[in-house]
Amino acid sequence: MRKNTFSFQRKTYIAVMRILMGLSAGITCALVLFLIGYVLYKGLPEVSWELLTTKPSYLSDRIGILPDILNTLYIVAAALALVIPLGVGAAVYLTEYAKNRKLVSVIEYAAETLSGIPSIIYGLVGMLFFCRFLGMRTSLLAGAFTLVIMNLPTVMRTTQESLKTVPASYREGAFGLGAGKWRVIHTVVLPGCIDGITTGCILSVGRILGESAALLFTAGFAHALNGFFEGLGSAGATLTVALYVYVKEYGEFEVGFAIAAILMILTMLLNLTAALAGKYFQKRRGV
């Protein structure tokens, strides 16, 4: 009798927990779908060819976001050119070369702590150090350096976890064939975890695209149309900063929703690219 009662209580508990988890998952999915649908519904009708291919003209009250799109591409390219070699190199050193495990633990703890710091604090530090102390002034380059510091812990930790997934037998087999340390790393270890590295790097692009607080202090609000090198040395607004300026300062909610829709589409494309890249490299590895 007691056994049947316990079995009934256990089945009831499992059923209730399944219902609660299903309800939680349903609410989460509904909120995400509502947010995406609402932004696209409000923003896509406001997206026009003129909006995408012109710059703002205060004489004719024309609004264009082409400079903001280019500034976003410039700052993403500059940040990735710095954060990927630094992050991957640091992860390789800590995983493959470092002998002092206490020092590695301290660095990992520091990286995890830096990942949780609010971005506006990075912006304040970037403004004081890059813009004022180093004399870069308000510029896209100062914003790119700030974003490098923000994303370096994420890229490093993601790469570290990917490196740890490579079986030790791969390394031992390569060493047994007479390969040196660096040859083993760049011919066996890195190709074995390239899918995780690629996914982490692409996801860091999503964080760069969505950042605004740090760039408000370092990159500025300008909507000037410049080339790549000239643009890096000048102040410029990215899409997220432009969204804030148009909505908060000018009350242009239609333009704000249009920029939000563009950012939403870019984010979804990046997530899709990350998933496809991971599957592609898994197939190449024969997983």
ZAMARGU-4260 file (C-alpha; in steps of 0.2 Angstrom, whole numbers, plus 5000, padded with zeros to 4 digits):
<rodrens>
0) 5000/5000/5000 | 5014/5012/5005 | 5023/5007/4989 | 5008/5011/4978 | 5006/5028/4987
5) 5024/5033/4984 | 5023/5028/4966 | 5007/5038/4964 | 5016/5053/4972 | 5031/5051/4961
10) 5021/5050/4945 | 5011/5066/4950 | 5027/5075/4954 | 5034/5071/4937 | 5018/5076/4928
15) 5017/5092/4937 | 5036/5096/4934 | 5033/5092/4915 | 5018/5104/4914 | 5028/5118/4923
20) 5043/5116/4912 | 5032/5115/4896 | 5023/5131/4902 | 5040/5140/4905 | 5046/5135/4888
25) 5030/5140/4880 | 5030/5157/4888 | 5048/5160/4884 | 5045/5155/4866 | 5030/5166/4865
30) 5039/5181/4872 | 5053/5179/4859 | 5041/5177/4845 | 5031/5192/4850 | 5046/5203/4852
35) 5053/5198/4835 | 5036/5199/4826 | 5032/5216/4834 | 5048/5224/4829 | 5047/5217/4811
40) 5029/5222/4810 | 5033/5240/4815 | 5050/5242/4807 | 5049/5233/4790 | 5036/5245/4782
45) 5047/5260/4787 | 5063/5252/4778 | 5065/5260/4761 | 5079/5261/4748 | 5082/5280/4752
50) 5084/5276/4770 | 5097/5263/4767 | 5107/5272/4754 | 5107/5290/4759 | 5115/5301/4773
55) 5105/5313/4784 | 5102/5330/4777 | 5096/5343/4789 | 5092/5356/4776 | 5079/5345/4768
60) 5074/5335/4784 | 5080/5319/4775 | 5084/5304/4786 | 5097/5291/4780 | 5107/5278/4789
65) 5120/5274/4776 | 5134/5282/4787 | 5127/5272/4802 | 5128/5255/4792 | 5145/5259/4786
70) 5151/5264/4804 | 5144/5248/4811 | 5154/5238/4798 | 5170/5247/4801 | 5169/5245/4820
75) 5165/5226/4818 | 5179/5223/4806 | 5191/5233/4817 | 5186/5224/4833 | 5187/5207/4826
80) 5204/5210/4818 | 5210/5213/4836 | 5200/5202/4847 | 5201/5185/4837 | 5220/5184/4837
85) 5221/5190/4855 | 5207/5179/4861 | 5212/5163/4852 | 5231/5166/4856 | 5228/5168/4874
90) 5217/5153/4875 | 5230/5142/4866 | 5243/5148/4878 | 5233/5145/4893 | 5227/5128/4888
95) 5243/5121/4879 | 5258/5130/4886 | 5255/5137/4903 | 5262/5126/4917 | 5257/5137/4932
100) 5239/5131/4935 | 5236/5143/4949 | 5240/5158/4937 | 5228/5150/4924 | 5214/5149/4937
105) 5217/5167/4942 | 5216/5173/4923 | 5201/5162/4920 | 5192/5169/4936 | 5197/5187/4930
110) 5190/5184/4912 | 5173/5177/4920 | 5172/5193/4931 | 5176/5204/4916 | 5162/5196/4906
115) 5149/5201/4919 | 5154/5220/4921 | 5141/5231/4914 | 5145/5238/4897 | 5143/5256/4902
120) 5158/5254/4914 | 5168/5249/4899 | 5163/5264/4890 | 5168/5275/4904 | 5185/5267/4905
125) 5187/5268/4887 | 5183/5286/4886 | 5195/5290/4900 | 5209/5279/4894 | 5208/5279/4875
130) 5200/5295/4871 | 5208/5306/4884 | 5224/5298/4890 | 5230/5291/4873 | 5223/5306/4864
135) 5212/5296/4852 | 5197/5308/4855 | 5180/5302/4851 | 5182/5290/4837 | 5177/5273/4830
140) 5194/5267/4834 | 5192/5271/4852 | 5176/5262/4852 | 5183/5247/4843 | 5197/5245/4856
145) 5184/5246/4870 | 5174/5233/4861 | 5189/5222/4860 | 5192/5223/4879 | 5173/5219/4881
150) 5173/5203/4870 | 5191/5197/4874 | 5185/5187/4889 | 5171/5179/4879 | 5182/5174/4864
155) 5196/5167/4876 | 5184/5157/4887 | 5174/5150/4872 | 5190/5145/4863 | 5197/5137/4879
160) 5182/5126/4881 | 5183/5121/4863 | 5202/5116/4865 | 5197/5105/4880 | 5185/5095/4869
165) 5200/5089/4858 | 5204/5071/4864 | 5222/5070/4872 | 5225/5055/4861 | 5225/5066/4845
170) 5240/5076/4853 | 5249/5060/4859 | 5247/5052/4842 | 5254/5068/4833 | 5269/5068/4846
175) 5272/5050/4843 | 5274/5054/4825 | 5288/5066/4829 | 5278/5083/4827 | 5283/5098/4837
180) 5272/5107/4849 | 5267/5121/4838 | 5264/5109/4823 | 5253/5098/4834 | 5243/5114/4839
185) 5240/5121/4822 | 5238/5105/4812 | 5229/5094/4825 | 5222/5104/4839 | 5215/5120/4831
190) 5207/5110/4816 | 5199/5099/4829 | 5190/5113/4838 | 5188/5126/4824 | 5169/5124/4824
195) 5168/5130/4842 | 5180/5144/4839 | 5170/5150/4824 | 5154/5149/4833 | 5161/5159/4847
200) 5168/5172/4836 | 5152/5174/4826 | 5142/5176/4842 | 5154/5190/4848 | 5149/5199/4832
205) 5132/5199/4838 | 5137/5207/4854 | 5147/5220/4845 | 5132/5224/4834 | 5120/5226/4849
210) 5132/5237/4859 | 5127/5255/4862 | 5131/5260/4880 | 5150/5259/4878 | 5150/5267/4861
215) 5140/5282/4867 | 5156/5287/4877 | 5169/5282/4865 | 5163/5282/4846 | 5151/5297/4847
220) 5135/5302/4838 | 5141/5309/4821 | 5132/5303/4805 | 5146/5308/4793 | 5150/5297/4777
225) 5168/5292/4777 | 5180/5279/4770 | 5187/5265/4781 | 5203/5273/4788 | 5196/5290/4788
230) 5180/5284/4797 | 5190/5274/4810 | 5199/5291/4815 | 5183/5301/4816 | 5168/5300/4827
235) 5153/5290/4821 | 5137/5283/4826 | 5133/5264/4824 | 5116/5257/4821 | 5112/5255/4839
240) 5118/5272/4844 | 5108/5280/4829 | 5093/5271/4835 | 5095/5279/4852 | 5098/5296/4845
245) 5084/5296/4833 | 5071/5290/4846 | 5078/5299/4861 | 5083/5315/4854 | 5072/5318/4839
250) 5057/5307/4843 | 5058/5298/4826 | 5050/5282/4832 | 5047/5276/4814 | 5066/5277/4810
255) 5070/5269/4827 | 5059/5254/4823 | 5066/5253/4805 | 5084/5252/4813 | 5078/5239/4826
260) 5071/5228/4812 | 5088/5229/4802 | 5097/5225/4818 | 5085/5210/4822 | 5088/5203/4804
265) 5106/5205/4806 | 5106/5196/4823 | 5096/5182/4816 | 5107/5180/4801 | 5122/5179/4812
270) 5114/5165/4823 | 5110/5156/4807 | 5127/5158/4801 | 5134/5152/4817 | 5123/5136/4817
275) 5128/5132/4798 | 5146/5135/4801 | 5146/5123/4816 | 5137/5110/4806 | 5149/5112/4791
280) 5165/5110/4801 | 5157/5095/4810 | 5154/5087/4793 | 5172/5090/4788 | 5178/5082/4804
285) 5166/5067/4801 | 5156/5070/4817
</rodrens>
